[in-house]
Amino acid sequence: MGKFLKAGRVVVMLQGRYAGKKAIVVKAFDDGSKGRPFGHCLVAGINRAPLKVTRAMSKKKITKRTKVKPFVKYVNYNHIMPTRYQVPAEMSPATICTDQQMDTPDGRKEARKLAKSLFQEKFAAPPADKAGRPSKDWSCASDRASSTFTLAVLIRFTELCPDQVEIVQSPWPEKPGCDATFPWAPAALAPALLHGPAYHPHTGEYIKDLLPAQSGRWSDEAEKSRDEEEQHQAARRLRVRQVVANRWEGLTFRSFMQGVEEYYRTGRWGIEMVALLTQIISNFAFALAECAPAALVTGLVKAESLYDLDLASARKMTRGLRRLTRSAQQNGRLVWRSAQNFSLWEDLLAAALRRTERLEESRRAPERPWLVDMVVPLCSPKELDAVRAGLALMGGSMPARDDFDGWPEGTARARQAQAHNRIRGHWRHARFRLHVYMVCGSYSLLGHDTDISTNDVAHLSKAIFNGLPGDLLRIFGEGGLPSIRLAKLEEEVPTGDVAVYLHHLAQASMSSSLANVSLLLHPDFLEHVRPWKMSQVFQALLNGAWSPSVDFLYLGWRHEGPVSPDGRVASHLRYHCDVEPWEGGKIGPCDSGYNPRLLQNLWRMVFGTDLSPFAGDDLGGYDFSQLLVTRRAVERRPARYWRYLSRVISARASFELLPGARGFISRRTDLSPHDPFNKGVCAWFEHLWHMLFDPRFFPDSKHASKESDLRAFTTLHDPMLPLGLRAGPDSVMGRHYWLSAEEQCNAIKDEQGCRILQMQRDWRRQSAKPAAAMERT
């Protein structure tokens, strides 16, 4: 099969400032280049699309609202999602911009001008399809960007143009039916797994220093070294593609149907199902022609996931798929090339329809608006800008208002929703409060060390909220700029965000002022929570779609890997410390920054027992301590527990027992060298939070349903999470889901993978020694 990503293919940007925007591939570099030795492409896209116009508008206003703002850039294959659309050849996408133009600012400016003129020309006069009508491919490609692009494509296909979609090139030219595979997927997935080491392991930012130099004079020795490195990279690419191809070889439409059947039966949902769902939805029109039952079930599964994110869109999508299913049945489209498992698949489609119907009937927005607290620790004025940038992202992702909440206009449900939303006003289904805790004193933020005044609150409120969209400001408060809730936190031993989170929960519990949902975030939470994830949570809360069964969620994107067979993150304890695998075995030594004695003290303070890895005690969660917690999760423990924990976690007496302290607090021993707080507490607590809020992992619980393994499930594999929140892993973490430690070490030659593999072998070998000794005795 030929290349799938080539000039003219319409793609959706997944990362960076243009996330969610649509673009056209200008030139593809499957094998990379010297400056960018990974699969990437040059794209020209639409940053700001034309707005809606009406007949009543003046000619000047129409001209202004139909302008297009383009962008051109190089983008990693891992950061785009290809769609089934391809622009007509007459547009000559390969001529929009060239590599030479991208080398200089003036050249990029010239390329943007050409792209703007081309886009505006095609918007005013769309290319015609075979019937002489405006091509739906171009209109679908030039629609205003949406965070639910695949949903928009599906609704557009099912409701607007089922018989008018211009099919340019099918990914399955041989028409193999429901046994069709996805041969282009490994080529798109392999770069994500291959170039993980080129990303910072903690921030996920691209590290250029890990790549060969882009220019300059090379000595003979350096030239030889560079050639060897290129050969090494080529060998790695070949190995990774082979490993991924082996995993994808048997994945077909039939595989997806079998996976859905298992999901309905057991709740299991894996990385292969996420990948297949993405591929089928991205090529929905072709999939419908290839294997209609599988395509319809895929759409219904997608609709089910939207009930936890956007109720209005989910209801519209459910109705559209129901109509499409009836049409397919009437037209005899629900057939297979092979009659195998016909009755099973027919039952599966009926089950998928029943599940979405039940969700449509049962899921309702809350009767009263949820109260959502955003809790942020602040230390310096620079962090004010970080908080403001995060709120600006949320303001830019405000969901479109639907007065009828997705119900058909004119129905009783639609009138009821309209009346309810009219009373609710701009709050919609949630109102927010911002709590700011000063953890480094008040002088750096306020310029004085005296008590906090109303002027101080107004000053910081203006620094954070000034210039943000009005719709966003109104959900934080009415009448001008909202007011923050400002407090100063003083600790005997500074412990960073941990003390702030515990103090807030303790104060709110004791005063019975807990919000329905608390977002516990760093000021720079955009570095630790992917923008799409933050927008997803914000929109779900604002739409009233947040599932009432979800009481705790890690929002950060990074965890230790690889993922275990039962879907848990790798052990943070065993990755950073040596652990003797027998009862009473010693913990340590540990990596720099990880104090085993500190962990043992924290475990005893938090859970009241000694840490015993041999008895099953372990820890593993998501990095960065970015959390969503509901009132019910906090109230599972008494208010006095949170008050005790908030005091003991930063008390001087808690640290005097550490080696080297000797009755006083030592900056060298008890604080991090380059941080004004004990970062060791934060490092361990990042992987303990689920043991405080999720009763399945309470170490101090005697309940029979308690998990024997205290490591958290990944959000993808957690059986208690609804499907809408079980998103696939971050692109940087993909290798831990697709490849085992042995495959990472052998195929990628990754230092982290080889280290984990050696740890697993050492653990098995050491565990076998005590067992052998007991047998001899």
C-alpha positions in Angstrom: 0.0 0.0 0.0 1.2 3.5 -0.8 1.9 6.3 1.6 -1.1 7.6 3.6 0.4 10.9 4.7 1.2 12.8 1.6 0.7 16.2 0.1 -2.9 17.3 0.2 -4.0 15.2 3.2 -6.1 17.1 5.7 -4.8 16.6 9.3 -5.7 17.9 12.8 -3.0 19.4 15.0 -2.8 17.7 18.4 -0.1 19.6 20.3 1.1 23.2 20.8 -0.5 26.5 20.1 -2.4 25.2 17.1 -3.9 22.2 18.9 -7.3 21.4 17.4 -6.7 23.4 14.2 -6.9 21.8 10.8 -4.1 21.9 8.2 -3.0 20.5 4.9 0.1 18.4 4.4 2.4 20.3 2.0 5.4 17.9 2.1 6.0 14.7 4.1 9.4 13.5 5.5 8.8 9.8 6.4 12.4 9.1 7.2 13.2 12.5 8.7 16.0 14.9 7.7 19.3 15.9 9.1 17.8 18.7 11.2 14.8 16.7 12.2 15.7 13.0 12.2 12.2 11.8 12.8 9.0 11.4 10.8 7.5 14.8 10.2 5.8 17.0 7.6 5.4 20.6 6.5 1.8 21.8 6.9 -0.2 24.9 6.0 -3.2 25.3 8.2 -6.0 27.6 9.3 -5.4 29.4 12.6 -8.6 31.5 12.5 -11.4 30.4 10.2 -14.1 32.6 8.7 -17.0 33.4 11.0 -20.7 33.0 10.4 -22.3 35.7 8.2 -25.9 36.6 7.6 -27.8 38.6 4.9 -28.4 41.5 7.3 -24.7 42.2 7.7 -23.0 45.0 5.7 -20.6 44.2 2.9 -17.7 45.6 5.1 -18.6 43.4 8.0 -18.9 40.3 5.8 -15.5 40.9 4.3 -14.0 41.2 7.7 -15.7 38.1 9.1 -14.6 36.0 6.1 -10.9 36.6 6.5 -8.6 33.6 7.1 -5.5 33.6 9.3 -3.1 30.8 8.2 0.0 29.2 9.7 2.8 27.2 8.3 5.1 25.0 10.3 7.0 21.7 10.6 5.2 19.1 12.8 6.1 15.7 14.1 3.9 12.8 12.8 3.2 12.1 16.4 1.5 15.5 16.9 -1.1 15.3 14.1 -4.1 13.1 13.4 -4.7 12.4 9.7 -8.3 12.5 8.5 -10.1 10.9 5.5 -10.2 14.2 3.7 -7.8 15.2 0.9 -7.9 18.5 -1.0 -8.4 18.4 -4.8 -5.2 18.1 -6.8 -6.0 21.4 -8.6 -5.0 23.3 -5.4 -1.4 22.1 -5.8 -0.7 21.9 -2.0 3.0 21.1 -2.6 3.4 24.7 -4.0 2.0 26.5 -1.0 5.4 26.8 0.7 8.9 25.3 0.3 11.7 24.3 2.6 13.8 27.3 1.4 11.0 29.7 2.5 10.8 28.1 5.9 14.5 28.8 6.6 14.0 32.6 6.9 11.3 34.8 8.6 10.7 36.7 5.4 10.2 33.4 3.6 7.7 32.2 6.2 5.8 35.5 5.9 5.6 35.1 2.2 4.4 31.5 2.5 1.6 32.6 4.9 0.5 35.3 2.5 0.2 32.7 -0.3 -1.6 30.3 2.0 -4.0 33.1 3.0 -4.9 34.0 -0.6 -5.4 30.4 -1.5 -7.6 29.6 1.4 -9.7 32.7 1.0 -10.1 32.0 -2.7 -11.2 28.4 -2.1 -13.5 29.5 0.7 -15.3 32.0 -1.6 -15.4 29.6 -4.5 -15.1 26.0 -3.3 -13.9 23.4 -5.9 -16.7 21.3 -7.4 -17.2 17.6 -6.9 -18.1 15.2 -9.7 -21.7 16.4 -9.7 -20.7 20.0 -10.1 -21.7 20.9 -6.5 -19.4 22.5 -3.9 -17.1 19.7 -2.6 -18.0 18.5 0.9 -14.3 17.7 1.4 -13.3 21.3 1.2 -16.2 22.5 3.3 -15.4 19.9 6.0 -11.7 20.8 5.9 -12.4 24.6 6.3 -14.9 24.4 9.1 -14.1 26.3 12.3 -11.8 24.3 14.4 -13.3 22.2 17.2 -11.9 20.2 20.1 -14.3 17.4 19.1 -13.3 17.2 15.4 -14.0 13.5 15.0 -17.4 14.1 16.5 -18.0 16.9 14.0 -17.0 14.8 11.1 -19.3 12.0 12.2 -22.3 14.2 12.8 -21.7 16.0 9.5 -21.6 12.7 7.7 -24.6 11.1 9.4 -26.9 14.2 9.4 -25.8 16.5 6.5 -24.3 14.7 3.6 -24.5 10.9 3.7 -24.8 10.7 -0.1 -22.7 13.7 -1.1 -19.3 12.9 0.5 -16.6 13.1 -2.1 -14.5 10.0 -1.6 -11.0 10.8 -2.9 -9.0 7.7 -2.0 -10.0 4.8 0.2 -7.3 3.3 2.5 -8.6 -0.1 1.6 -8.5 -0.3 -2.3 -8.9 -4.1 -2.3 -12.2 -4.1 -0.3 -11.3 -6.9 2.1 -14.4 -6.2 4.2 -14.5 -6.7 8.0 -11.2 -8.4 7.9 -9.4 -5.2 6.6 -6.3 -4.2 8.5 -4.7 -0.8 9.0 -1.3 -1.1 7.4 -0.5 2.6 7.5 -0.9 2.8 11.3 2.5 1.4 12.3 4.3 3.9 10.2 2.5 6.7 12.0 2.9 5.2 15.4 6.5 4.1 15.3 8.0 7.7 15.4 6.2 8.3 18.7 7.7 5.2 20.3 11.1 5.8 18.7 11.8 9.4 19.6 10.6 9.3 23.2 14.2 9.8 24.4 14.3 13.1 22.5 11.7 14.4 25.0 12.5 15.6 28.5 11.4 12.8 30.9 9.6 15.2 33.3 8.4 18.1 31.2 7.8 16.4 27.9 9.5 19.2 26.0 11.5 18.4 22.9 15.3 18.4 23.6 17.2 19.5 20.6 20.5 18.7 22.3 19.8 15.0 21.9 19.7 15.4 18.1 22.7 15.8 15.7 23.7 19.4 14.9 21.9 21.1 12.1 24.7 23.0 10.6 28.4 23.9 11.0 31.7 22.4 9.8 32.4 18.8 10.6 35.8 17.3 11.2 36.6 13.9 9.7 36.2 12.2 13.0 32.9 14.1 13.7 31.7 13.2 10.2 32.4 9.5 10.8 30.6 9.7 14.2 27.6 11.3 12.6 27.4 8.7 9.9 27.6 5.9 12.5 24.8 7.7 14.5 22.6 7.9 11.4 23.2 4.2 10.7 22.3 3.5 14.3 19.1 5.6 14.1 18.1 3.8 10.9 18.6 0.4 12.5 16.4 1.6 15.5 13.7 2.8 13.2 13.6 -0.6 11.4 13.4 -2.5 14.7 10.7 -0.4 16.1 8.6 -0.5 13.0 8.9 -4.3 12.9 7.8 -4.6 16.6 4.8 -2.2 16.0 3.9 -4.0 12.7 3.8 -7.3 14.6 1.3 -5.9 17.1 -0.9 -4.3 14.3 -0.7 -7.3 12.0 -3.8 -9.0 13.4 -5.8 -5.8 14.3 -8.9 -5.6 12.1 -12.5 -4.4 12.2 -13.3 -7.9 13.6 -10.7 -7.3 16.4 -12.4 -4.1 17.4 -15.8 -5.8 17.6 -14.3 -8.5 19.8 -12.7 -5.9 22.0 -16.0 -4.1 22.4 -17.7 -7.3 23.3 -15.0 -7.9 26.0 -15.4 -4.3 27.2 -19.2 -4.7 27.6 -18.6 -7.9 29.5 -15.6 -7.1 31.7 -14.9 -3.3 31.4 -11.4 -3.9 30.0 -10.3 -1.2 27.5 -6.7 -1.2 26.2 -4.3 0.7 24.0 -5.2 -1.3 20.9 -8.9 -0.3 21.3 -8.0 3.4 21.5 -5.8 3.1 18.4 -8.5 1.2 16.4 -11.2 3.6 17.5 -9.1 6.6 16.3 -8.4 5.0 13.0 -12.1 4.0 12.3 -13.5 7.4 13.3 -10.9 9.2 11.3 -11.9 7.1 8.2 -15.6 6.8 9.1 -17.0 7.1 5.6 -14.6 4.5 4.2 -15.2 2.3 7.2 -18.9 2.5 6.8 -18.5 1.2 3.2 -16.0 -1.4 4.2 -17.7 -2.9 7.3 -20.9 -1.1 8.3 -21.6 -2.9 11.5 -18.1 -2.2 12.9 -18.3 1.4 11.9 -21.7 1.9 13.5 -20.6 0.2 16.8 -17.5 2.4 16.7 -19.6 5.5 16.4 -21.8 4.3 19.3 -18.8 3.7 21.5 -17.6 7.2 20.7 -21.0 8.6 21.6 -20.9 6.7 24.9 -17.6 8.4 25.7 -19.0 11.8 25.0 -21.7 11.4 27.7 -18.9 12.1 30.2 -17.7 15.2 28.4 -20.5 16.9 26.5 -24.1 15.9 27.0 -25.5 18.0 24.1 -23.0 16.6 21.5 -23.5 13.1 22.8 -27.3 13.3 22.4 -27.0 14.7 18.9 -24.5 12.0 17.9 -26.7 9.3 19.4 -29.7 10.4 17.4 -27.7 10.7 14.2 -26.2 7.2 14.6 -29.7 5.8 15.3 -31.0 7.2 12.1 -28.0 6.0 10.2 -28.4 2.5 11.6 -32.1 2.4 10.5 -31.1 3.6 7.1 -28.4 0.9 6.9 -30.8 -1.8 7.8 -33.4 -0.6 5.3 -30.8 -0.5 2.5 -29.3 -3.9 3.3 -25.9 -2.4 4.4 -25.6 -4.5 7.6 -23.9 -7.4 5.8 -20.5 -9.1 6.1 -18.2 -10.5 3.5 -18.1 -13.4 5.8 -21.1 -14.7 7.7 -18.9 -15.8 10.7 -20.2 -14.4 14.0 -23.1 -12.7 12.3 -25.5 -13.2 15.2 -22.9 -12.2 17.8 -22.2 -8.9 15.9 -25.9 -8.2 15.5 -26.4 -8.6 19.2 -23.4 -6.4 19.8 -24.8 -3.6 17.7 -28.2 -3.9 19.5 -26.3 -3.8 22.9 -24.4 -0.7 21.8 -27.7 1.0 20.8 -29.3 0.1 24.2 -26.3 1.4 26.1 -26.4 4.8 24.4 -30.2 5.0 24.8 -29.9 4.3 28.6 -27.2 7.0 28.9 -29.4 9.4 26.9 -32.3 8.8 29.3 -30.3 8.6 32.6 -27.6 11.3 32.3 -28.8 14.6 33.5 -27.1 17.9 34.3 -27.0 18.7 38.1 -30.1 20.4 39.5 -27.9 23.1 41.1 -24.6 24.4 39.7 -21.6 22.6 41.0 -19.1 24.6 43.1 -15.6 24.1 41.8 -12.5 25.3 43.8 -9.2 25.9 42.0 -6.4 25.7 44.7 -3.1 27.2 43.7 0.1 27.8 45.7 2.1 31.0 44.8 5.6 32.0 45.6 6.8 34.6 43.1 5.2 37.3 40.7 6.2 35.2 37.7 3.8 32.5 38.8 0.9 35.0 38.5 1.6 35.0 34.7 1.5 31.2 34.7 -1.9 31.1 36.4 -3.2 33.7 34.0 -2.0 31.7 31.0 -3.8 28.6 32.3 -7.0 30.5 32.8 -6.6 32.0 29.3 -6.5 28.5 27.9 -9.7 27.6 29.8 -11.3 30.8 28.5 -10.4 29.8 24.9 -12.0 26.4 25.4 -15.4 27.7 26.7 -17.9 25.2 25.2 -20.6 26.6 22.8 -23.8 27.2 24.6 -26.7 24.9 23.7 -30.0 26.2 25.2 -31.7 22.9 24.5 -28.8 20.7 25.9 -28.9 18.6 22.7 -32.6 17.7 22.8 -34.5 18.2 19.5 -36.0 21.6 19.3 -39.8 21.7 20.1 -39.8 18.6 22.3 -40.8 18.7 26.0 -37.2 17.9 27.0 -35.9 20.8 25.0 -38.4 23.3 26.5 -37.5 22.0 30.0 -33.8 22.4 29.3 -34.3 25.9 27.8 -36.2 27.0 30.9 -33.6 25.5 33.2 -30.7 27.2 31.4 -32.5 30.5 31.4 -32.6 30.4 35.1 -29.0 29.1 35.4 -27.7 32.1 33.3 -24.0 32.4 32.6 -23.0 30.0 35.4 -24.3 27.1 33.2 -23.7 24.0 35.4 -20.7 25.1 37.5 -19.3 28.2 39.2 -15.7 28.5 40.1 -13.6 30.0 43.0 -9.9 30.6 42.9 -8.0 30.1 46.1 -4.4 31.4 46.2 -2.0 30.5 49.1 1.2 32.4 49.5 3.8 29.8 50.6 7.0 32.0 50.5 5.7 34.9 52.6 3.8 37.9 51.3 6.6 40.3 50.6 7.5 38.9 47.1 3.9 39.1 46.0 2.5 42.1 47.9 5.6 44.1 48.8 5.0 43.9 52.6 4.8 41.4 55.4 1.8 42.8 57.2 -1.7 41.5 57.3 -3.5 41.0 54.0 -5.9 43.8 53.1 -8.7 44.2 50.6 -6.4 46.3 48.4 -4.0 43.3 48.3 -6.7 41.0 47.2 -7.9 43.5 44.5 -4.3 43.9 43.3 -3.7 40.2 42.8 -7.2 39.6 41.4 -6.5 42.3 38.7 -3.0 40.7 38.0 -4.7 37.4 37.3 -8.0 38.1 35.7 -7.4 41.4 33.8 -7.8 40.9 30.0 -9.4 37.4 30.2 -12.6 36.7 28.2 -15.8 38.0 29.8 -17.5 34.6 29.6 -14.7 33.1 31.7 -14.8 35.9 34.3 -18.6 35.5 34.8 -18.2 31.9 36.0 -15.8 33.1 38.7 -18.1 35.9 39.9 -20.5 38.6 38.8 -19.8 42.3 38.5 -16.5 43.3 37.0 -13.3 41.4 37.9 -13.8 38.4 40.2 -12.1 38.4 43.6 -9.7 35.6 44.6 -9.5 34.1 48.0 -6.1 34.9 49.3 -4.3 33.4 52.3 -0.8 33.1 53.7 0.5 29.7 54.7 3.4 29.5 57.2 5.1 26.2 57.9 7.8 25.1 60.3 9.4 23.1 57.5 8.3 24.2 54.0 6.9 21.2 52.0 5.6 23.0 48.9 2.3 22.0 47.3 1.6 19.1 49.7 1.1 21.4 52.7 -1.2 23.7 50.6 -3.4 21.0 49.4 -3.7 19.4 52.9 -4.3 22.7 54.6 -7.1 23.7 52.2 -8.9 20.4 52.6 -8.5 20.5 56.4 -9.9 24.1 56.6 -12.7 23.4 54.2 -13.6 20.1 56.0 -13.6 21.7 59.5 -15.7 24.7 58.3 -18.1 22.5 56.1 -17.2 24.6 53.1 -15.9 21.9 50.8 -16.7 22.5 47.1 -18.3 19.8 45.0 -15.1 19.5 43.1 -11.6 20.7 44.0 -8.9 21.2 41.4 -5.5 21.1 43.2 -3.0 22.6 40.8 0.4 24.1 40.5 0.6 27.7 39.2 2.3 26.4 36.0 -0.2 23.6 35.6 -0.1 23.9 31.8 3.4 22.4 32.0 2.1 19.3 33.9 -1.4 18.9 32.5 -1.8 18.7 28.7 -4.0 21.5 27.4 -6.5 19.1 25.8 -6.9 17.3 29.2 -7.5 20.6 31.1 -10.0 21.8 28.4 -11.7 18.4 28.6 -12.2 18.6 32.3 -13.2 22.2 32.3 -15.8 21.7 29.6 -17.2 18.6 31.3 -17.7 20.5 34.5 -19.2 23.5 32.8 -21.6 21.4 30.7 -22.7 19.4 33.7 -21.4 16.2 32.1 -18.9 15.2 34.8 -19.7 11.7 35.9 -20.9 11.5 39.5 -19.1 8.2 40.0 -15.6 9.8 39.5 -14.3 11.1 42.9 -10.6 11.3 42.2 -8.4 11.7 39.1 -4.8 12.3 38.4 -4.5 15.1 35.8 -0.7 14.9 35.2 0.5 13.1 32.1 3.6 11.3 33.3 4.0 8.0 35.2 6.6 5.3 35.5 6.5 2.5 33.0 6.1 0.1 31.3 2.4 -0.5 32.2 1.8 -3.8 34.0 -0.4 -6.5 32.4 -3.3 -5.6 34.6 -3.0 -1.9 33.6 -1.1 -0.4 36.6 1.7 2.2 36.5 5.2 0.9 37.3 6.5 1.1 40.8 7.9 4.5 41.7 9.5 3.0 44.8 11.4 0.2 43.0 12.4 2.4 40.1 14.2 4.9 42.3 15.3 2.6 45.2 16.8 -0.8 45.8 14.3 -3.0 47.8 15.3 -6.3 49.3 12.5 -8.8 48.4 12.1 -10.5 51.8 10.3 -9.7 55.0 12.1 -6.9 56.9 14.2 -6.2 53.8 16.1 -2.9 53.6 14.9 0.0 51.4 17.7 1.9 49.7 20.0 3.2 48.6 17.9 5.5 46.3 18.5 7.9 43.5 19.5 11.4 44.3 16.6 13.4 45.8 14.8 10.3 47.2 15.3 9.7 50.9 14.1 6.2 52.0 14.0 7.1 55.6 11.8 10.1 54.8 9.4 7.8 52.9 9.2 5.5 55.9 8.4 8.4 58.2 5.8 9.8 55.8 4.1 6.4 55.5 3.9 6.0 59.3 2.5 9.5 59.7 -0.1 9.2 56.9 -1.3 5.6 57.3 -0.2 4.7 60.9 1.7 1.6 59.9 5.2 0.7 58.9 6.1 0.5 55.2 6.5 -3.1 54.2 7.2 -3.8 50.5 7.3 -7.5 51.1 3.7 -7.4 52.5 2.5 -5.6 49.4 3.1 -2.0 50.3 4.1 0.0 47.2 3.5 3.3 45.6 3.0 4.4 42.0 0.8 7.2 40.6 1.2 10.1 38.2 3.9 12.8 38.6 3.4 16.5 39.3 0.6 16.3 41.9 -2.1 17.8 39.7 -5.4 16.4 41.1 -9.2 16.5 40.8 -10.9 15.6 44.1 -14.6 15.6 44.9 -16.3 16.4 48.2 -17.3 12.7 48.6 -13.6 11.6 48.3 -12.5 14.0 51.0 -15.3 13.1 53.4 -14.4 9.4 53.3 -11.9 10.4 55.9 -12.9 12.5 59.0 -12.1 16.2 59.2 -9.8 15.6 62.1 -7.6 13.3 59.9 -7.0 16.1 57.4 -6.4 18.6 60.2 -3.8 16.2 61.8 -2.2 15.5 58.5 -1.9 19.2 57.5 -0.1 19.9 60.8 2.2 16.9 61.0 3.4 17.0 57.4 5.4 20.2 58.0 6.0 20.0 61.7 9.6 20.3 62.9 9.3 17.2 65.0 8.4 15.1 62.0 11.9 15.8 60.5 14.1 15.7 63.6 14.2 11.9 63.3 15.9 11.9 59.9 19.6 11.1 59.8 21.7 14.2 60.1 19.0 16.4 61.7 20.1 15.9 65.4 17.3 17.9 66.9 17.4 20.8 64.4 16.3 21.3 60.8 19.1 21.2 58.4 18.8 22.8 54.9 21.3 20.3 53.6 19.3 17.3 55.0 15.7 18.5 55.1 15.4 20.9 52.2 16.3 20.5 48.6 19.6 22.2 47.5 18.0 24.5 44.9 14.5 24.8 46.3 13.1 26.7 49.3 11.1 23.7 50.5 11.5 20.0 51.1 11.1 18.6 47.6 11.6 15.1 48.8 8.1 15.2 50.5 6.6 16.4 47.2 8.4 13.7 45.2 7.0 10.9 47.4 3.6 12.4 47.8 3.1 12.6 44.1 2.6 8.8 44.1 0.6 8.6 47.4 -2.5 10.7 46.6 -4.7 7.9 45.3 -4.1 6.1 48.7 -5.7 9.1 50.4 -8.8 9.5 48.2 -9.6 6.2 46.5 -10.9 3.6 49.0 -9.7 0.8 46.8 -6.1 1.7 47.7 -6.4 2.7 51.4 -3.4 0.9 53.1 -5.1 1.3 56.5 -8.3 -0.3 55.3 -9.4 -3.8 56.3 -12.2 -3.9 53.7 -12.3 -7.1 51.6 -12.5 -5.1 48.3 -9.1 -3.4 48.9 -6.6 -3.8 46.1 -3.7 -6.1 46.9 -1.4 -4.0 44.7 -1.4 -0.3 45.8 -0.1 1.1 42.6 -2.7 3.2 40.7 -4.3 2.1 37.5 -3.5 4.2 34.5 -6.5 6.3 33.4 -6.8 4.1 30.3 -7.0 0.9 32.2 -8.9 1.9 35.4 -12.1 -0.2 35.3 -13.9 2.3 37.6 -13.5 5.3 35.2 -16.2 5.9 32.6 -15.1 5.5 29.0 -15.0 9.2 28.3 -12.2 9.7 30.8 -10.2 6.6 29.7 -8.2 8.5 27.1 -5.1 7.1 25.6 -1.6 7.9 27.0 0.3 11.0 26.3 2.4 10.7 23.2 5.6 10.8 25.2 4.4 7.8 27.2 3.2 5.7 24.3 6.2 3.4 24.5 5.2 2.2 28.0 1.8 1.0 26.6 2.9 -0.6 23.4 6.3 -2.1 24.4 7.4 -4.2 27.3 10.7 -3.3 29.1 12.4 -6.1 27.1 11.1 -4.7 23.8 12.1 -1.2 24.8 15.6 -2.3 25.6 16.1 -4.5 22.6 14.4 -2.5 19.9 14.9 1.1 21.0 18.1 0.6 23.0 16.6 3.0 25.6 18.5 3.5 28.8 15.3 3.7 30.8 13.9 0.5 29.3 17.1 -1.4 29.8 17.3 -0.2 33.4 13.7 -1.4 34.1 14.4 -4.7 32.5 17.5 -5.2 34.7 15.5 -4.3 37.8 12.8 -6.9 36.9 15.5 -9.6 36.4 17.3 -8.7 39.6 14.0 -8.7 41.5 13.0 -12.1 40.2 16.5 -13.5 41.0 16.6 -12.1 44.5 13.0 -13.3 45.2 14.0 -16.8 44.2 16.8 -17.0 46.8 14.7 -16.8 50.0 12.2 -19.3 48.4 15.0 -21.7 47.6 16.4 -21.3 51.1 13.1 -22.1 52.7 12.7 -25.3 50.6 16.1 -26.5 51.7 15.2 -26.0 55.4 
